[in-house]
């Protein structure tokens, strides 16, 4: 075990975000790679927007990804686990009050009595002059008499941190040397609101110092906040941790990923049937690479290879197709029993929604594994792939029955011929190696392209144009159900009229 201590500090104001999940993963990989500690801290000081439901979503999502923290709250609601608790900020308010008193006593912070209206007027004056927003410092040097006068008016002061002058420089593990003039920080900033609530820039520093965080690994969007945090660490007399700012996750158009343009909640991906192995693999490669051509890597392999110095500087574009490809690779690696276990909830959801008539037994699902395992990009696709097997009466769109090169009459003729040929096959001989040459021979004899005949049969017995291999599908249905569905499809064509599909 090293002295490395890293943390993920989500705010429970929304569901677990892709970006938060990747940041948590990188912290976890780094901690495990070097033998350090991975801490979870809940930043819940935004009382109006925080909720226990969002907190549970975040903790459950991190557990689903396989990210087990060494210290922090548990899913079941334990207040704390570890020596630096509590791990929810609203239970740490006395620590912030004590730190604020220390800054006040050292004159490194001061009470600010400016009203929201005065601050808004100041901001508008700067905007009119085309100047960046900046606090004027009007309360920075108030006398005791000035403060007494404001308090006599009933004003309650916020607490501002004295920024000072100069340049804050630090060596970022990902981005290299960073230097930011404090003149660009907008002046002295509020660390405690007038109602006594501490703000993010203050709490994050107090907590990181108290929890002895050695490395702050977070998104690039926090890079501009880092000088404020470094100044606060120094003012509190605490060691400054090392920083590593991860590249932003981008939409395909290279704008910052947001829920307005993209699916960002991990829970939505879980609901679709992405599996943890595929998601972890993809998130790890979303801004980092091994330096080799290898792409399919498990959590243990990622831990062994992860290096913060190899994280990319440039933004990482979220590629849904690549995620599905990796997810499919991991689905193919599951044992039949594992795949059955993971598919069961999705088939149960199909049954509950009424899209299938009954929930198949595990043995039935296991029998389908050879048909579906190579074709599932996500587990949730199982309904579209094999749901037709578990419905009693299949509704088929007559227009879908007619292949592009055929008309209704030819389609009807093809299905009738196929039905008669299949009816001649004895039940004991109803196997793919018996059916395929039979139907290919029929197509050749009638001068049809086999693909057209097979498509008409596929739609007739499944209602879909894309399914597992046709002959495996017929075997899964069985002889009698295959014949019954062909009869129903022919009847549907008869009802549709001669003009359909012509």
Buried (B, 14 or more C-beta within 10 A) or exposed (E): EEEBBBBBBBBBBBBBBBBBBBBBBBBBBBBBBBEBBBBBBBBBBBEEEBBEEBBBBBBBBBBBBBBEBBBBBBEEEEEBBBEBBBBBBBBBBEBBBEBBEBBBEEEBBBBBBBEEEEBEEBEEEEEEEEEEEBBBBEBBEBEEEEBEEBEEEEBEBBBBBBBEEEEBEBEBBBBEEBEBEBEEBEBBBBBBBBEEBBBBBBBBBBBBBBBBBBBBBBBBEBBEBBBBBBBBBBBBEBEBBBBBBBBBBBBEEEEBBEEEEBEBBBBBBBBBBBBBBBBBBBBBBBBBBBEEEEBBBBBEBBBEBBBBEEBEEEBBBBBEEBBBBBBBBBBEBBEBEEBBEBBBEBBEBBBEEEBBEEBBEEEBBBBBBEBBBEBBBBBBBBBBBBBBBBBEEBEBEBEBBBBEEBBBEBBBBBBBBBBEBBEEBEEEEBEBEBBBEBBEEBBEEEEBEBEBBBBBBBBBBBBBEEBBBBBBBBBBBEBEBBBBBBBBBBEBBEEBEEEBBE
